[in-house]
């Protein structure tokens, strides 16, 4: 283990921030050639993504309740505004947000676990999209969960902010830490 792989977790019991990614419904299915995670052996930090599997993608497509959701420019603006509003109302510190056609990235500092933050973002965005009549009432806009890596150091937060603002055509950065217990 190199020196850069270990973070002294004893100095901090809470991460500085989270990189929260929310995908739109049906746009990245299990078995997709871009790789995916599952609730089985491909869900632990540092584990390999699932290999491409056309059969699985087709099976998941057949189970979709409605077509995949992609966000247009007007919807993307509303989603970003909704996330800012959620942060202001709930006392989260939003450092960056970028709504894309099939996903939304944000870097946010909040007390507690990231799942309630992610759920608030989805709820606020869905409500505002419906109020603006840009999302029909029978359409579910978001995938079931999302991604929420913990950012423990100022350097990780800085890299995440840069990625959210400038790096959307690049691979998601490796934040440079490994679980020393693995």
SULZIRA-V224509 format. One record per backbone hydrogen bond with DSSP energy under -1.0 kcal/mol. NH is the residue of the N-H (numbers start at 1). CO is the residue of the C=O. If there is no record, write none. Layout:
# SULZIRA-V224509
nh=[NH/NH]
co=[CO/CO]
This chain:
# SULZIRA-V224509
nh=[5/6/9/11/16/17/18/19/20/21/22/24/25/27/32/35/47/50/53/57/58/59/60/61/62/64/69/71/76/77/78/79/80/81/82/83/84/85/86/87/88/89/90/91/92/93/95/96/98/100/104/105/106/107/108/109/118/119/120/121/122/123/124/125/126/127/128/129/130/131/132/133/134/139/143/147/151/157/158/159/160/161/162/163/164/165/166/167/170/178/182]
co=[2/3/7/8/151/151/108/149/106/147/104/102/141/24/29/32/44/36/31/53/54/55/56/57/58/61/25/101/72/73/74/75/76/77/78/79/80/81/82/83/84/85/86/87/87/109/107/107/105/103/22/98/20/96/18/93/114/115/116/117/118/119/120/121/122/123/124/125/126/127/128/130/129/136/23/21/17/153/154/155/156/157/158/159/160/161/162/163/167/5/179]
